[in-house]
Every structure is written in C-alpha cells, then in structure tokens.
Amino acid sequence: MNSPDTDTNAAAPAPTCSAKGCRDAAVWVLAWNNPTLHTPQRRKTWLACEEHREHLSQFLGVRGFLKDVVKLGEWVQPEGSERS
C-alpha cells in the first residue's frame, strides 16, 4: 500500500496566478522576455487569473517585455522557455 507521500495517482496542484498574494486559479499565460537578458526566442511565463491578467500585462507591457497572452488551455510552451 502506498503512503500518502508516495501516491503516484495524486493530481498535480492546479496552476495558480503569479500575482503577489493571489492563490486563484490561473486562466492566462503571459509570455515575456527581457531583451537585455534573454535571446529573442526565449519566453518566460507568468500565470494570471481573470482579475490580474490586465494588471500583470500592463506591468510587463510598459517595460517592453510582454510578447503574448494566451489562454492557459491553449498554451504550448516553446523549447527553452520557463515559468517564472
């Protein structure tokens, strides 16, 4: 019998919003990169709930970092990308 710590059938935790202090379910993927640090094709990601999508998008957008906003279920992570 498996102990609770080794149960391989346990569901992975649902992705949550990247906004500070928010634990709501993520609905959006905000793909971004900092051109002074990353190659043009690299994408880092933040996840956002409905409430924080616009705020996080604006934060990245004013810095010129935001590259794409995609529904979580439609996101295909490019090779070399990572969640921040």
C-alpha positions as CSV (number, residue, x, y, z in Angstrom):
1,M,0.0,0.0,0.0
2,N,1.3,3.5,-0.9
3,S,1.7,6.1,1.8
4,P,0.2,9.5,1.1
5,D,3.6,10.9,0.3
6,T,4.3,8.4,-2.5
7,D,0.8,8.2,-4.1
8,T,1.5,8.4,-7.8
9,N,-2.2,8.8,-8.6
10,A,-2.5,12.2,-6.8
11,A,-3.5,15.1,-9.0
12,A,-0.9,17.8,-9.6
13,P,-1.8,21.1,-7.9
14,A,-3.8,23.4,-10.2
15,P,-1.7,26.3,-11.6
16,T,-2.2,29.5,-9.7
17,C,-1.9,33.2,-10.5
18,S,1.5,34.7,-10.3
19,A,0.3,38.0,-8.8
20,K,1.7,38.5,-5.3
21,G,-0.5,37.0,-2.7
22,C,-3.1,35.6,-5.2
23,R,-3.9,31.9,-5.0
24,D,-6.7,32.0,-7.6
25,A,-6.7,29.5,-10.4
26,A,-4.6,30.6,-13.4
27,V,-6.6,31.2,-16.6
28,W,-4.0,33.0,-18.7
29,V,-0.3,32.6,-19.7
30,L,1.6,35.8,-20.1
31,A,4.7,35.1,-22.2
32,W,7.5,37.6,-21.9
33,N,11.2,38.1,-22.2
34,N,13.7,40.8,-21.1
35,P,15.7,41.6,-24.3
36,T,18.7,42.7,-22.2
37,L,18.9,39.3,-20.6
38,H,17.3,36.8,-22.9
39,T,17.6,35.7,-26.6
40,P,14.7,36.9,-28.8
41,Q,13.1,33.5,-29.0
42,R,13.2,32.7,-25.2
43,R,9.9,33.0,-23.4
44,K,9.5,33.2,-19.6
45,T,5.9,32.9,-18.3
46,W,3.7,34.3,-15.6
47,L,0.3,32.9,-15.0
48,A,-2.7,35.1,-14.3
49,C,-6.3,34.8,-13.1
50,E,-9.0,36.8,-14.7
51,E,-8.7,39.6,-12.1
52,H,-4.9,40.1,-12.5
53,R,-4.5,39.5,-16.3
54,E,-4.7,43.2,-17.2
55,H,-2.5,44.4,-14.3
56,L,0.3,41.9,-15.0
57,S,0.1,42.5,-18.8
58,Q,0.4,46.2,-18.2
59,F,3.4,45.7,-15.8
60,L,5.2,43.7,-18.5
61,G,4.0,45.8,-21.4
62,V,5.3,49.2,-20.2
63,R,8.7,47.6,-19.9
64,G,8.5,46.2,-23.4
65,F,8.7,42.6,-22.1
66,L,5.2,41.2,-22.9
67,K,5.3,39.1,-26.1
68,D,2.0,37.1,-25.9
69,V,-1.1,36.5,-23.8
70,V,-2.8,33.1,-24.3
71,K,-5.5,31.1,-22.5
72,L,-3.8,28.5,-20.3
73,G,-5.5,25.6,-22.1
74,E,-4.2,26.8,-25.4
75,W,-0.6,27.5,-24.3
76,V,2.2,25.5,-25.9
77,Q,5.5,26.2,-24.2
78,P,8.3,26.8,-26.7
79,E,11.5,24.9,-26.2
80,G,13.8,26.8,-23.9
81,S,11.0,28.6,-22.1
82,E,10.3,28.5,-18.4
83,R,7.8,29.6,-15.9
84,S,8.9,32.4,-13.6
